[in-house]
Amino acid sequence: MNPAIEEQLATNLYYDRHFDCETAKILPGEYYFTGKPMLIVTVLGSCVAACIRDRVSGIGGMNHFMLPDSGGDADSPASASMRYGAYAMEMLINQLLKAGARRENLEAKVFGGGNVLRGFTSINVGERNARFVRDFLRTENIRIVAEDLNDVHPRKVYFFPATGKVLVKKLKQLNNYTLVKREQDYASRLKTIEVGGDVDLF
C-alpha cells in the first residue's frame, strides 16, 4: 500500500463549542475511533463514510473513503478498487476490536456516495461507493441500522459513537469547490496506489 494514501488516523482534533465536546474531523483517506464521549465529523461528496460502533460498550469510529478507479472490471471482488475499499473498512473494524468492541455487537450507519464530482459521470463513483459499503457490511454480518446514500448533494455528518446518534446536514447551498477539489485530489492519489496484502479480520 502506498503510504501516501494508506488509511490514516485523523489528527485534526478540536473542541466543538456548539456540541460542547471534543471533536475529531476526518478527511478523505482518514478514520477515527474512540471509546470516549466525543464527536467525529466529516464532509462527504462522492466518498462514503461508515459509522461503526459497539452498541453495548459505545466504542465506535468512522472512516471516509472512495474506491479508486482501477480500470478494467472495477466491480469484481478481486479488483484493486474492491481490495482498497475492503482495506479501508477492515482498518476501522480491526481498530474497534482492538479497542475492546465485540464483533457481535457491531452496527453501522452509512453515508455519502453523492453524485457531486463532475467528470465522474461515465460511472457514477458515488453509486459505486455506496453499493460497495452496503455489500461489504452485509458480507461481514454487520447490520446497517441507518443510511443516507446517493443523491446529488454533499453532506456533513456528525457521529457521536458513545450514543450512536448521527446528525446529517445536506449542503445544498455550499460552494462545493473546496470539497470537490479535496475529493479530486484524493481520487488522483488513489490512481497511483498499489493495493497491499490482505488485512485479516480477527
C-alpha positions, -999 to +999 in steps of 0.1 A: +000+000+000+014+034-010+020+052+023+007+085+007-029+071+007-028+044+034-056+049+058-046+075+084-058+080+119-072+116+118-051+141+138-074+172+135-089+173+170-106+204+184-132+214+209-167+220+194-184+247+214-218+241+198-219+204+209-197+211+239-174+182+233-140+171+219-142+165+182-122+147+155-126+159+119-117+133+093-107+139+057-107+115+027-085+085+035-087+090+073-106+073+101-110+079+138-122+057+166-128+063+203-144+049+235-149+084+249-180+106+247-169+127+217-179+137+182-165+126+149-173+148+119-167+148+082-180+163+049-188+138+021-193+143-016-188+111-037-169+095-008-186+073+017-183+071+055-192+041+076-200+049+113-195+016+131-200+011+168-204-015+195-240-009+206-232-022+241-199-005+250-202+026+228-168+021+213-171+034+178-155+051+148-159+065+113-139+062+081-140+083+049-130+067+017-136+063-021-130+033-043-101+041-067-110+037-103-089+007-111-100+004-147-110-029-161-136-047-141-137-024-111-166-042-095-151-077-094-143-087-058-106-092-068-102-058-084-077-033-068-105-009-060-125-035-041-094-045-022-088-009-013-124-005-001-121-037+020-088-024+034-104+009+044-133-009+061-112-036+078-087-010+091-116+007+111-132-026+122-098-040+134-091-008+154-125-010+171-120-047+180-085-039+194-101-011+215-125-036+231-155-037+208-171-071+203-178-082+168-213-095+175-223-061+189-212-040+159-238-020+140-233+005+112-247+037+098-235+047+063-235+080+044-223+097+013-219+085-023-234+117-037-231+124-074-212+156-069-180+152-089-183+163-125-163+142-149-170+110-130-203+105-148-192+077-170-195+055-139-212+072-110-184+068-085-208+078-057-231+050-065-203+025-067-190+036-033-225+033-018-230-002-033-196-013-021-202-002+016-236-019+017-223-052+002-192-052+024-212-048+056-238-074+045-209-099+038-194-092+073-228-096+090-227-060+104-262-047+104-269-013+088-293+005+111-294+038+092-282+051+058-283+083+037-266+074+004-265+087-032-285+119-041-267+149-056-258+169-025-227+168-003-235+162+033-219+169+066-221+140+091-218+143+128-213+110+146-215+105+184-201+069+189-210+067+226-247+070+219-248+061+182-265+094+173-259+108+139-268+142+125-267+147+088-268+181+071-274+183+034-252+211+020-274+224-008-261+260-009-224+251-002-197+265-025-185+230-034-152+240-047-131+230-016-149+197-012-147+188-049-110+198-051-103+177-020-121+147-034-105+151-069-070+153-053-078+122-032-091+104-064-060+112-083-038+100-054-058+067-054-050+062-091-013+056-082-019+031-054-006-003-052-030-023-030-011-042-004-017-076+011-049-086+028-058-073+062-071-102+084-101-096+105-099-112+139 
